[in-house]
Amino acid sequence: MKIILTHEVSGLGAAGDVVEVKDGYGRNYLLPKGLALPWTKGGQKQVDSINRARQTRAVKSLEQAQSAKGTLENTKVTLPARAGDNGRLFGGVTTAEIAEAVQASGGGSIDRRTVEVPSPIRTTGEHTVTVRLHPEVLATVTLNVVAAK
């Protein structure tokens, strides 16, 4: 299935890219969540306009992303979560909770979809997460998960 991405999808592409995906992935995940549109000849015009807009913003956003990277990597992020006596969390830490904790600690506003967690966070302690600020800029954030009182 050929689709046009409307948002950045990790491991697949950026907004405006035309990609080929398996039918089920496109039909059951990308299209319902609004991350993509089906590819049509008329849709190609939309792709061209998205790419032109992206190119005009690319230089500004790259500079902003690099300055935000410095801010994020120097920010101490503490996230309280419900945990048992042995340090194991009740549930896990979501990307939305991480984004809120970053904003609360003064790291700026980030979108939860840009937070990439290598493995589910289910214990207290220090964890490393990655924030994709720009296709070329990744910021590494150290997240300290503590038991909520």
C-alpha positions as CSV (number, residue, x, y, z in Angstrom):
1,M,0.0,0.0,0.0
2,K,1.4,3.4,-1.0
3,I,0.7,6.2,1.5
4,I,1.7,9.8,2.2
5,L,2.9,10.5,5.8
6,T,1.3,13.5,7.4
7,H,3.4,13.2,10.6
8,E,6.8,11.9,11.4
9,V,6.7,8.2,12.1
10,S,9.8,6.7,13.8
11,G,11.5,4.2,11.6
12,L,9.3,5.0,8.6
13,G,9.8,8.6,7.5
14,A,8.9,12.3,8.0
15,A,5.8,14.2,7.0
16,G,5.4,14.5,3.3
17,D,7.3,11.3,2.5
18,V,5.6,8.8,0.1
19,V,6.3,5.3,1.5
20,E,5.2,1.7,0.7
21,V,3.9,-0.2,3.8
22,K,2.0,-3.4,4.3
23,D,-1.7,-3.1,3.9
24,G,-2.6,-4.0,7.5
25,Y,-0.2,-1.5,9.0
26,G,-1.5,1.3,6.8
27,R,-5.1,0.5,7.0
28,N,-5.3,-0.4,10.7
29,Y,-2.7,1.9,12.3
30,L,-1.4,4.8,10.2
31,L,-4.7,5.9,8.5
32,P,-7.0,5.7,11.6
33,K,-4.5,7.6,13.8
34,G,-4.2,10.4,11.1
35,L,-0.5,9.7,10.6
36,A,-0.9,9.1,6.9
37,L,-3.2,9.6,3.9
38,P,-3.7,7.1,1.0
39,W,-1.6,8.0,-2.0
40,T,-3.4,9.5,-5.0
41,K,-2.3,11.5,-8.0
42,G,-4.0,14.6,-6.4
43,G,-2.3,13.7,-3.1
44,Q,1.0,14.1,-4.8
45,K,0.3,17.9,-5.0
46,Q,-0.1,17.9,-1.2
47,V,3.2,16.1,-0.9
48,D,4.9,18.8,-3.0
49,S,3.4,21.6,-0.9
50,I,4.4,19.8,2.4
51,N,8.0,19.4,1.1
52,R,8.2,23.0,0.1
53,A,7.0,24.1,3.5
54,R,9.4,21.7,5.3
55,Q,12.4,23.1,3.3
56,T,11.6,26.7,4.3
57,R,11.4,25.7,8.0
58,A,14.3,23.3,8.0
59,V,17.1,25.8,8.7
60,K,15.2,27.6,11.5
61,S,14.0,24.4,13.1
62,L,17.5,22.9,13.0
63,E,19.0,25.8,14.9
64,Q,16.2,25.7,17.4
65,A,16.5,22.0,17.8
66,Q,20.2,22.2,18.6
67,S,19.6,24.9,21.2
68,A,16.7,22.9,22.7
69,K,19.0,19.8,22.7
70,G,21.5,21.6,25.0
71,T,18.6,22.7,27.3
72,L,17.1,19.2,27.5
73,E,20.4,17.4,28.1
74,N,21.2,19.7,31.0
75,T,17.8,19.4,32.6
76,K,17.3,17.1,35.6
77,V,14.0,15.3,35.0
78,T,12.3,13.6,38.0
79,L,9.1,11.6,37.5
80,P,7.1,10.3,40.5
81,A,5.2,7.1,39.8
82,R,3.3,4.6,42.0
83,A,5.6,1.8,43.0
84,G,5.6,-1.2,45.3
85,D,8.1,-1.8,48.1
86,N,10.6,-3.5,45.8
87,G,10.8,-0.6,43.4
88,R,8.6,-2.1,40.7
89,L,6.0,0.3,39.2
90,F,2.3,-0.4,39.1
91,G,2.0,-0.2,35.3
92,G,4.7,1.7,33.4
93,V,5.8,5.1,32.5
94,T,4.2,6.4,29.3
95,T,5.7,8.9,26.8
96,A,3.0,11.4,27.7
97,E,4.1,11.3,31.4
98,I,7.7,11.8,30.3
99,A,6.8,14.8,28.1
100,E,4.8,16.3,31.1
101,A,7.8,15.7,33.5
102,V,10.2,17.4,31.0
103,Q,8.0,20.4,30.7
104,A,7.5,20.6,34.5
105,S,11.2,20.5,35.1
106,G,11.9,23.4,32.8
107,G,13.0,21.5,29.7
108,G,10.4,23.1,27.4
109,S,7.3,21.7,25.8
110,I,7.9,18.6,23.8
111,D,5.4,16.3,21.9
112,R,4.9,12.9,23.4
113,R,5.3,11.4,19.9
114,T,8.9,12.6,19.8
115,V,9.9,10.7,22.9
116,E,11.5,7.3,22.2
117,V,11.9,4.8,25.0
118,P,14.2,1.9,24.2
119,S,12.4,-0.6,26.6
120,P,9.4,-0.1,28.8
121,I,10.1,1.7,32.1
122,R,8.7,-0.5,34.9
123,T,11.1,0.2,37.8
124,T,12.3,3.1,39.8
125,G,15.8,4.5,39.2
126,E,17.6,6.3,36.4
127,H,16.6,5.6,32.8
128,T,17.7,7.1,29.5
129,V,15.2,8.2,26.9
130,T,15.7,9.9,23.5
131,V,13.8,12.9,22.2
132,R,13.8,13.4,18.5
133,L,13.7,17.2,18.1
134,H,14.5,17.2,14.4
135,P,15.2,14.4,11.9
136,E,19.0,15.2,12.4
137,V,18.9,16.1,16.1
138,L,18.4,13.6,19.0
139,A,18.6,14.7,22.6
140,T,19.3,12.2,25.4
141,V,17.4,12.8,28.6
142,T,18.2,11.1,31.9
143,L,14.9,10.4,33.6
144,N,14.9,9.7,37.4
145,V,11.8,7.7,38.3
146,V,11.0,7.9,42.0
147,A,8.3,6.3,44.1
148,A,5.3,8.6,44.6
149,K,4.3,9.2,48.2
